[in-house]
Amino acid sequence: MQRSRMKLLFCSLWAAGAIAAFSPAVAQDIISAVGGMIYHSDGPFQIGDKEVTVDPGRPPQLKKGEKLETGDSRVEVMLVTSGFVRLAPGSSMEMILAGSDSARFRLHKGSAVVDLKDVWDEESVSAVAGDVEVMFRKRGLYRIDASEGEPPTVKVFRGKARVVVPAGHTDVGGKKMVTVSAADAKPAAAKFDPAQTDSLDEWNHARDEIVAQKRKEAIAAMKAGEGDNAEQILLKQGSPMWGCRQLGIGCGQQRAGGMQPGGGAGPRGAPGGQQPGSPAGGGAGGQPRR
Protein backbone atom coordinates (compact mmCIF):
# COMPACT_ATOMS: atom_id res chain seq x y z
CA MET A 1 0.00 0.00 0.00
CA GLN A 2 2.78 2.43 0.94
CA ARG A 3 4.70 1.57 -2.25
CA SER A 4 1.62 2.22 -4.39
CA ARG A 5 1.07 5.57 -2.72
CA MET A 6 4.69 6.59 -3.24
CA LYS A 7 4.43 5.52 -6.90
CA LEU A 8 1.34 7.68 -7.28
CA LEU A 9 3.06 10.68 -5.73
CA PHE A 10 6.15 10.24 -7.91
CA CYS A 11 4.16 9.96 -11.13
CA SER A 12 1.97 12.92 -10.17
CA LEU A 13 4.94 15.17 -9.45
CA TRP A 14 6.55 14.09 -12.74
CA ALA A 15 3.30 14.79 -14.58
CA ALA A 16 2.90 18.10 -12.77
CA GLY A 17 6.28 19.17 -14.06
CA ALA A 18 5.24 18.18 -17.56
CA ILE A 19 2.14 20.41 -17.53
CA ALA A 20 3.53 23.28 -15.48
CA ALA A 21 4.19 25.54 -18.47
CA PHE A 22 0.54 25.56 -19.53
CA SER A 23 -1.74 28.28 -18.20
CA PRO A 24 -3.69 27.35 -15.02
CA ALA A 25 -6.95 26.99 -16.97
CA VAL A 26 -5.34 24.64 -19.46
CA ALA A 27 -3.58 22.71 -16.69
CA GLN A 28 -6.97 22.15 -15.06
CA ASP A 29 -8.29 20.61 -18.27
CA ILE A 30 -5.21 18.45 -18.75
CA ILE A 31 -5.40 17.08 -15.20
CA SER A 32 -7.96 14.45 -16.23
CA ALA A 33 -5.94 13.38 -19.28
CA VAL A 34 -5.27 9.80 -20.30
CA GLY A 35 -2.70 8.40 -22.68
CA GLY A 36 -2.76 9.55 -26.27
CA MET A 37 -2.55 13.29 -25.65
CA ILE A 38 -0.08 14.99 -28.01
CA TYR A 39 1.94 17.60 -26.19
CA HIS A 40 4.53 18.70 -28.68
CA SER A 41 5.55 18.59 -32.31
CA ASP A 42 7.96 20.65 -34.35
CA GLY A 43 5.60 20.84 -37.31
CA PRO A 44 2.26 19.66 -38.70
CA PHE A 45 1.30 15.99 -38.76
CA GLN A 46 -1.77 13.93 -39.60
CA ILE A 47 -4.37 12.05 -37.57
CA GLY A 48 -6.35 10.04 -40.07
CA ASP A 49 -6.89 12.34 -43.04
CA LYS A 50 -6.77 15.53 -40.96
CA GLU A 51 -3.71 17.76 -40.72
CA VAL A 52 -3.00 18.75 -37.11
CA THR A 53 -0.74 21.21 -35.33
CA VAL A 54 -0.27 21.32 -31.56
CA ASP A 55 -2.01 24.22 -29.87
CA PRO A 56 -0.19 24.68 -26.53
CA GLY A 57 -3.51 25.77 -25.06
CA ARG A 58 -5.41 22.66 -26.16
CA PRO A 59 -3.28 19.58 -26.94
CA PRO A 60 -4.93 17.20 -29.45
CA GLN A 61 -5.85 13.65 -28.49
CA LEU A 62 -4.87 10.52 -30.39
CA LYS A 63 -7.85 8.28 -29.72
CA LYS A 64 -8.03 4.51 -29.69
CA GLY A 65 -7.91 3.16 -33.25
CA GLU A 66 -6.68 6.42 -34.80
CA LYS A 67 -3.51 6.50 -36.86
CA LEU A 68 -0.92 9.26 -36.52
CA GLU A 69 1.42 10.05 -39.40
CA THR A 70 4.32 12.34 -38.46
CA GLY A 71 5.22 13.37 -42.01
CA ASP A 72 8.29 15.62 -41.80
CA SER A 73 7.76 16.39 -38.10
CA ARG A 74 8.78 14.95 -34.77
CA VAL A 75 5.86 14.26 -32.43
CA GLU A 76 5.63 13.62 -28.69
CA VAL A 77 2.69 11.57 -27.36
CA MET A 78 1.91 10.79 -23.73
CA LEU A 79 1.57 7.03 -23.29
CA VAL A 80 0.87 6.95 -19.55
CA THR A 81 1.10 9.52 -16.79
CA SER A 82 4.74 8.57 -16.30
CA GLY A 83 5.95 8.22 -19.86
CA PHE A 84 6.04 9.40 -23.46
CA VAL A 85 6.62 7.96 -26.89
CA ARG A 86 8.57 10.31 -29.17
CA LEU A 87 8.37 9.71 -32.90
CA ALA A 88 10.81 10.50 -35.69
CA PRO A 89 9.80 12.02 -39.03
CA GLY A 90 8.36 9.45 -41.40
CA SER A 91 6.78 7.42 -38.58
CA SER A 92 3.27 6.11 -38.11
CA MET A 93 1.62 4.86 -34.91
CA GLU A 94 -1.82 3.80 -33.72
CA MET A 95 -3.21 3.75 -30.18
CA ILE A 96 -4.60 0.33 -29.26
CA LEU A 97 -5.15 1.03 -25.56
CA ALA A 98 -4.92 4.34 -23.72
CA GLY A 99 -5.30 4.83 -19.99
CA SER A 100 -3.65 6.71 -17.15
CA ASP A 101 -1.33 3.85 -16.16
CA SER A 102 -1.57 1.38 -19.06
CA ALA A 103 -1.05 1.78 -22.79
CA ARG A 104 -0.55 -0.25 -25.93
CA PHE A 105 0.33 1.13 -29.35
CA ARG A 106 1.24 -0.16 -32.80
CA LEU A 107 4.23 1.23 -34.64
CA HIS A 108 3.38 0.78 -38.31
CA LYS A 109 6.65 2.24 -39.54
CA GLY A 110 9.46 4.54 -38.53
CA SER A 111 11.28 5.06 -35.23
CA ALA A 112 9.92 5.52 -31.72
CA VAL A 113 11.67 6.24 -28.43
CA VAL A 114 9.70 5.13 -25.36
CA ASP A 115 10.74 7.01 -22.21
CA LEU A 116 9.13 5.59 -19.05
CA LYS A 117 9.75 6.97 -15.57
CA ASP A 118 7.74 4.17 -13.99
CA VAL A 119 5.46 1.27 -14.89
CA TRP A 120 2.66 -0.14 -12.75
CA ASP A 121 3.42 -3.74 -13.65
CA GLU A 122 5.39 -5.73 -16.21
CA GLU A 123 2.58 -5.80 -18.77
CA SER A 124 1.00 -2.37 -18.37
CA VAL A 125 2.84 -0.69 -21.28
CA SER A 126 3.54 -2.45 -24.57
CA ALA A 127 4.05 -1.89 -28.28
CA VAL A 128 3.38 -3.94 -31.42
CA ALA A 129 5.40 -3.81 -34.62
CA GLY A 130 4.47 -6.31 -37.30
CA ASP A 131 4.09 -9.72 -35.64
CA VAL A 132 6.30 -8.70 -32.72
CA GLU A 133 5.15 -7.48 -29.32
CA VAL A 134 7.39 -5.53 -26.96
CA MET A 135 6.48 -5.36 -23.28
CA PHE A 136 8.28 -2.68 -21.30
CA ARG A 137 8.70 -4.48 -17.99
CA LYS A 138 10.62 -1.80 -16.08
CA ARG A 139 11.06 1.94 -16.18
CA GLY A 140 13.71 2.91 -18.66
CA LEU A 141 14.54 4.10 -22.13
CA TYR A 142 13.69 2.02 -25.21
CA ARG A 143 13.68 2.38 -28.97
CA ILE A 144 11.87 0.56 -31.77
CA ASP A 145 12.74 0.90 -35.46
CA ALA A 146 10.37 -0.64 -37.98
CA SER A 147 9.80 -0.64 -41.73
CA GLU A 148 6.57 -1.82 -43.32
CA GLY A 149 6.94 -5.47 -44.22
CA GLU A 150 10.29 -5.77 -42.41
CA PRO A 151 11.05 -7.18 -38.93
CA PRO A 152 11.67 -4.53 -36.26
CA THR A 153 14.74 -3.75 -34.19
CA VAL A 154 14.35 -3.19 -30.44
CA LYS A 155 16.98 -1.43 -28.32
CA VAL A 156 17.03 -1.20 -24.53
CA PHE A 157 19.17 1.71 -23.38
CA ARG A 158 18.06 1.19 -19.81
CA GLY A 159 15.41 -1.05 -18.29
CA LYS A 160 14.08 -4.47 -19.32
CA ALA A 161 11.87 -5.47 -22.22
CA ARG A 162 10.29 -8.74 -23.28
CA VAL A 163 10.24 -9.26 -27.05
CA VAL A 164 7.51 -11.75 -27.97
CA VAL A 165 7.19 -13.62 -31.27
CA PRO A 166 4.93 -16.57 -32.15
CA ALA A 167 7.71 -19.06 -31.35
CA GLY A 168 8.54 -17.67 -27.92
CA HIS A 169 10.05 -14.65 -26.23
CA THR A 170 13.38 -13.08 -25.28
CA ASP A 171 14.03 -10.85 -22.26
CA VAL A 172 16.31 -7.98 -23.17
CA GLY A 173 18.25 -5.96 -20.58
CA GLY A 174 20.05 -2.64 -20.72
CA LYS A 175 22.56 -1.95 -23.49
CA LYS A 176 21.23 -4.85 -25.53
CA MET A 177 19.21 -5.04 -28.72
CA VAL A 178 17.20 -7.54 -30.73
CA THR A 179 16.71 -7.66 -34.48
CA VAL A 180 13.94 -10.09 -35.30
CA SER A 181 15.20 -12.03 -38.31
CA ALA A 182 11.88 -13.84 -38.81
CA ALA A 183 8.56 -13.86 -36.99
CA ASP A 184 8.80 -17.62 -36.46
CA ALA A 185 12.31 -17.56 -34.93
CA LYS A 186 13.07 -16.76 -31.31
CA PRO A 187 15.12 -13.54 -31.37
CA ALA A 188 18.60 -13.41 -29.85
CA ALA A 189 19.82 -10.39 -27.88
CA ALA A 190 23.17 -8.76 -28.64
CA LYS A 191 25.10 -5.88 -27.10
CA PHE A 192 25.12 -2.42 -28.67
CA ASP A 193 26.85 0.86 -27.88
CA PRO A 194 24.28 3.24 -26.30
CA ALA A 195 26.61 6.17 -27.03
CA GLN A 196 25.90 5.74 -30.74
CA THR A 197 22.85 7.97 -31.11
CA ASP A 198 21.06 9.96 -33.78
CA SER A 199 18.89 13.06 -33.91
CA LEU A 200 15.83 11.27 -32.49
CA ASP A 201 17.76 10.11 -29.41
CA GLU A 202 19.14 13.62 -28.93
CA TRP A 203 15.69 15.19 -29.30
CA ASN A 204 14.29 12.78 -26.72
CA HIS A 205 17.08 13.81 -24.35
CA ALA A 206 16.33 17.51 -24.91
CA ARG A 207 12.61 16.99 -24.27
CA ASP A 208 13.34 14.95 -21.16
CA GLU A 209 15.52 17.76 -19.80
CA ILE A 210 12.67 20.26 -20.16
CA VAL A 211 10.14 18.00 -18.44
CA ALA A 212 12.59 17.25 -15.62
CA GLN A 213 13.20 20.95 -15.00
CA LYS A 214 9.50 21.73 -14.78
CA ARG A 215 9.04 18.84 -12.35
CA LYS A 216 11.77 20.30 -10.13
CA GLU A 217 10.00 23.67 -10.19
CA ALA A 218 6.70 22.07 -9.15
CA ILE A 219 8.35 20.19 -6.27
CA ALA A 220 10.19 23.33 -5.16
CA ALA A 221 6.92 25.27 -5.13
CA MET A 222 5.33 22.70 -2.82
CA LYS A 223 8.35 22.57 -0.52
CA ALA A 224 8.28 26.36 -0.30
CA GLY A 225 4.70 26.23 0.93
CA GLU A 226 3.20 27.72 -2.22
CA GLY A 227 0.07 25.65 -1.85
CA ASP A 228 -2.13 27.72 -4.16
CA ASN A 229 0.37 27.37 -6.99
CA ALA A 230 0.69 23.63 -6.40
CA GLU A 231 -3.11 23.32 -6.40
CA GLN A 232 -3.28 24.97 -9.82
CA ILE A 233 -0.71 22.52 -11.14
CA LEU A 234 -2.14 19.33 -9.66
CA LEU A 235 -5.78 19.93 -8.88
CA LYS A 236 -8.67 20.20 -11.30
CA GLN A 237 -10.77 22.97 -9.83
CA GLY A 238 -14.19 21.84 -8.68
CA SER A 239 -13.29 18.17 -8.97
CA PRO A 240 -12.02 15.74 -6.33
CA MET A 241 -9.79 14.02 -8.90
CA TRP A 242 -6.00 14.16 -8.99
CA GLY A 243 -5.61 16.83 -6.33
CA CYS A 244 -2.84 17.38 -3.83
CA ARG A 245 -5.10 16.27 -1.00
CA GLN A 246 -5.89 13.02 -2.77
CA LEU A 247 -2.16 12.46 -3.15
CA GLY A 248 -1.55 12.97 0.55
CA ILE A 249 0.44 16.19 0.01
CA GLY A 250 -1.94 18.71 1.57
CA CYS A 251 -1.02 21.52 -0.82
CA GLY A 252 -3.12 24.18 0.82
CA GLN A 253 -1.81 23.32 4.28
CA GLN A 254 1.90 23.15 3.57
CA ARG A 255 4.53 24.87 5.67
CA ALA A 256 7.70 26.33 4.30
CA GLY A 257 10.55 23.86 4.55
CA GLY A 258 8.73 20.65 3.78
CA MET A 259 5.65 18.86 2.49
CA GLN A 260 3.09 18.07 5.12
CA PRO A 261 1.00 14.91 5.15
CA GLY A 262 -2.53 15.36 3.95
CA GLY A 263 -5.46 13.19 2.98
CA GLY A 264 -5.55 9.60 1.76
CA ALA A 265 -4.18 8.17 -1.40
CA GLY A 266 -6.09 8.85 -4.58
CA PRO A 267 -6.85 6.83 -7.71
CA ARG A 268 -4.07 5.08 -9.59
CA GLY A 269 -2.06 7.33 -11.85
CA ALA A 270 -2.25 11.09 -12.06
CA PRO A 271 -2.31 12.53 -15.52
CA GLY A 272 0.46 14.38 -17.18
CA GLY A 273 1.34 16.45 -20.16
CA GLN A 274 4.15 18.58 -21.40
CA GLN A 275 5.20 22.09 -22.04
CA PRO A 276 5.48 23.79 -25.41
CA GLY A 277 8.79 24.62 -26.99
CA SER A 278 11.65 22.30 -27.79
CA PRO A 279 15.38 22.68 -28.17
CA ALA A 280 16.45 21.55 -31.58
CA GLY A 281 18.91 19.01 -30.29
CA GLY A 282 21.56 18.80 -27.63
CA GLY A 283 23.11 16.04 -25.63
CA ALA A 284 23.85 12.51 -26.60
CA GLY A 285 22.63 9.22 -25.36
CA GLY A 286 19.01 10.13 -24.71
CA GLN A 287 19.26 8.63 -21.23
CA PRO A 288 16.47 9.50 -18.83
CA ARG A 289 17.45 11.54 -15.81
CA ARG A 290 16.52 10.06 -12.45
C-alpha positions in Angstrom: 0.0 0.0 0.0 2.8 2.4 0.9 4.7 1.6 -2.3 1.6 2.2 -4.4 1.1 5.6 -2.7 4.7 6.6 -3.2 4.4 5.5 -6.9 1.3 7.7 -7.3 3.1 10.7 -5.7 6.2 10.2 -7.9 4.2 10.0 -11.1 2.0 12.9 -10.2 4.9 15.2 -9.5 6.5 14.1 -12.7 3.3 14.8 -14.6 2.9 18.1 -12.8 6.3 19.2 -14.1 5.2 18.2 -17.6 2.1 20.4 -17.5 3.5 23.3 -15.5 4.2 25.5 -18.5 0.5 25.6 -19.5 -1.7 28.3 -18.2 -3.7 27.4 -15.0 -6.9 27.0 -17.0 -5.3 24.6 -19.5 -3.6 22.7 -16.7 -7.0 22.1 -15.1 -8.3 20.6 -18.3 -5.2 18.4 -18.7 -5.4 17.1 -15.2 -8.0 14.5 -16.2 -5.9 13.4 -19.3 -5.3 9.8 -20.3 -2.7 8.4 -22.7 -2.8 9.6 -26.3 -2.6 13.3 -25.7 -0.1 15.0 -28.0 1.9 17.6 -26.2 4.5 18.7 -28.7 5.6 18.6 -32.3 8.0 20.6 -34.3 5.6 20.8 -37.3 2.3 19.7 -38.7 1.3 16.0 -38.8 -1.8 13.9 -39.6 -4.4 12.1 -37.6 -6.3 10.0 -40.1 -6.9 12.3 -43.0 -6.8 15.5 -41.0 -3.7 17.8 -40.7 -3.0 18.7 -37.1 -0.7 21.2 -35.3 -0.3 21.3 -31.6 -2.0 24.2 -29.9 -0.2 24.7 -26.5 -3.5 25.8 -25.1 -5.4 22.7 -26.2 -3.3 19.6 -26.9 -4.9 17.2 -29.4 -5.9 13.6 -28.5 -4.9 10.5 -30.4 -7.8 8.3 -29.7 -8.0 4.5 -29.7 -7.9 3.2 -33.2 -6.7 6.4 -34.8 -3.5 6.5 -36.9 -0.9 9.3 -36.5 1.4 10.1 -39.4 4.3 12.3 -38.5 5.2 13.4 -42.0 8.3 15.6 -41.8 7.8 16.4 -38.1 8.8 14.9 -34.8 5.9 14.3 -32.4 5.6 13.6 -28.7 2.7 11.6 -27.4 1.9 10.8 -23.7 1.6 7.0 -23.3 0.9 6.9 -19.6 1.1 9.5 -16.8 4.7 8.6 -16.3 5.9 8.2 -19.9 6.0 9.4 -23.5 6.6 8.0 -26.9 8.6 10.3 -29.2 8.4 9.7 -32.9 10.8 10.5 -35.7 9.8 12.0 -39.0 8.4 9.4 -41.4 6.8 7.4 -38.6 3.3 6.1 -38.1 1.6 4.9 -34.9 -1.8 3.8 -33.7 -3.2 3.7 -30.2 -4.6 0.3 -29.3 -5.2 1.0 -25.6 -4.9 4.3 -23.7 -5.3 4.8 -20.0 -3.7 6.7 -17.2 -1.3 3.9 -16.2 -1.6 1.4 -19.1 -1.0 1.8 -22.8 -0.6 -0.3 -25.9 0.3 1.1 -29.4 1.2 -0.2 -32.8 4.2 1.2 -34.6 3.4 0.8 -38.3 6.6 2.2 -39.5 9.5 4.5 -38.5 11.3 5.1 -35.2 9.9 5.5 -31.7 11.7 6.2 -28.4 9.7 5.1 -25.4 10.7 7.0 -22.2 9.1 5.6 -19.0 9.8 7.0 -15.6 7.7 4.2 -14.0 5.5 1.3 -14.9 2.7 -0.1 -12.7 3.4 -3.7 -13.7 5.4 -5.7 -16.2 2.6 -5.8 -18.8 1.0 -2.4 -18.4 2.8 -0.7 -21.3 3.5 -2.4 -24.6 4.1 -1.9 -28.3 3.4 -3.9 -31.4 5.4 -3.8 -34.6 4.5 -6.3 -37.3 4.1 -9.7 -35.6 6.3 -8.7 -32.7 5.1 -7.5 -29.3 7.4 -5.5 -27.0 6.5 -5.4 -23.3 8.3 -2.7 -21.3 8.7 -4.5 -18.0 10.6 -1.8 -16.1 11.1 1.9 -16.2 13.7 2.9 -18.7 14.5 4.1 -22.1 13.7 2.0 -25.2 13.7 2.4 -29.0 11.9 0.6 -31.8 12.7 0.9 -35.5 10.4 -0.6 -38.0 9.8 -0.6 -41.7 6.6 -1.8 -43.3 6.9 -5.5 -44.2 10.3 -5.8 -42.4 11.0 -7.2 -38.9 11.7 -4.5 -36.3 14.7 -3.7 -34.2 14.3 -3.2 -30.4 17.0 -1.4 -28.3 17.0 -1.2 -24.5 19.2 1.7 -23.4 18.1 1.2 -19.8 15.4 -1.1 -18.3 14.1 -4.5 -19.3 11.9 -5.5 -22.2 10.3 -8.7 -23.3 10.2 -9.3 -27.0 7.5 -11.7 -28.0 7.2 -13.6 -31.3 4.9 -16.6 -32.1 7.7 -19.1 -31.4 8.5 -17.7 -27.9 10.1 -14.6 -26.2 13.4 -13.1 -25.3 14.0 -10.9 -22.3 16.3 -8.0 -23.2 18.2 -6.0 -20.6 20.0 -2.6 -20.7 22.6 -1.9 -23.5 21.2 -4.9 -25.5 19.2 -5.0 -28.7 17.2 -7.5 -30.7 16.7 -7.7 -34.5 13.9 -10.1 -35.3 15.2 -12.0 -38.3 11.9 -13.8 -38.8 8.6 -13.9 -37.0 8.8 -17.6 -36.5 12.3 -17.6 -34.9 13.1 -16.8 -31.3 15.1 -13.5 -31.4 18.6 -13.4 -29.9 19.8 -10.4 -27.9 23.2 -8.8 -28.6 25.1 -5.9 -27.1 25.1 -2.4 -28.7 26.8 0.9 -27.9 24.3 3.2 -26.3 26.6 6.2 -27.0 25.9 5.7 -30.7 22.9 8.0 -31.1 21.1 10.0 -33.8 18.9 13.1 -33.9 15.8 11.3 -32.5 17.8 10.1 -29.4 19.1 13.6 -28.9 15.7 15.2 -29.3 14.3 12.8 -26.7 17.1 13.8 -24.4 16.3 17.5 -24.9 12.6 17.0 -24.3 13.3 15.0 -21.2 15.5 17.8 -19.8 12.7 20.3 -20.2 10.1 18.0 -18.4 12.6 17.2 -15.6 13.2 21.0 -15.0 9.5 21.7 -14.8 9.0 18.8 -12.4 11.8 20.3 -10.1 10.0 23.7 -10.2 6.7 22.1 -9.2 8.4 20.2 -6.3 10.2 23.3 -5.2 6.9 25.3 -5.1 5.3 22.7 -2.8 8.3 22.6 -0.5 8.3 26.4 -0.3 4.7 26.2 0.9 3.2 27.7 -2.2 0.1 25.7 -1.9 -2.1 27.7 -4.2 0.4 27.4 -7.0 0.7 23.6 -6.4 -3.1 23.3 -6.4 -3.3 25.0 -9.8 -0.7 22.5 -11.1 -2.1 19.3 -9.7 -5.8 19.9 -8.9 -8.7 20.2 -11.3 -10.8 23.0 -9.8 -14.2 21.8 -8.7 -13.3 18.2 -9.0 -12.0 15.7 -6.3 -9.8 14.0 -8.9 -6.0 14.2 -9.0 -5.6 16.8 -6.3 -2.8 17.4 -3.8 -5.1 16.3 -1.0 -5.9 13.0 -2.8 -2.2 12.5 -3.1 -1.5 13.0 0.6 0.4 16.2 0.0 -1.9 18.7 1.6 -1.0 21.5 -0.8 -3.1 24.2 0.8 -1.8 23.3 4.3 1.9 23.1 3.6 4.5 24.9 5.7 7.7 26.3 4.3 10.5 23.9 4.6 8.7 20.6 3.8 5.6 18.9 2.5 3.1 18.1 5.1 1.0 14.9 5.1 -2.5 15.4 3.9 -5.5 13.2 3.0 -5.6 9.6 1.8 -4.2 8.2 -1.4 -6.1 8.8 -4.6 -6.9 6.8 -7.7 -4.1 5.1 -9.6 -2.1 7.3 -11.8 -2.3 11.1 -12.1 -2.3 12.5 -15.5 0.5 14.4 -17.2 1.3 16.5 -20.2 4.1 18.6 -21.4 5.2 22.1 -22.0 5.5 23.8 -25.4 8.8 24.6 -27.0 11.7 22.3 -27.8 15.4 22.7 -28.2 16.4 21.5 -31.6 18.9 19.0 -30.3 21.6 18.8 -27.6 23.1 16.0 -25.6 23.8 12.5 -26.6 22.6 9.2 -25.4 19.0 10.1 -24.7 19.3 8.6 -21.2 16.5 9.5 -18.8 17.4 11.5 -15.8 16.5 10.1 -12.4 
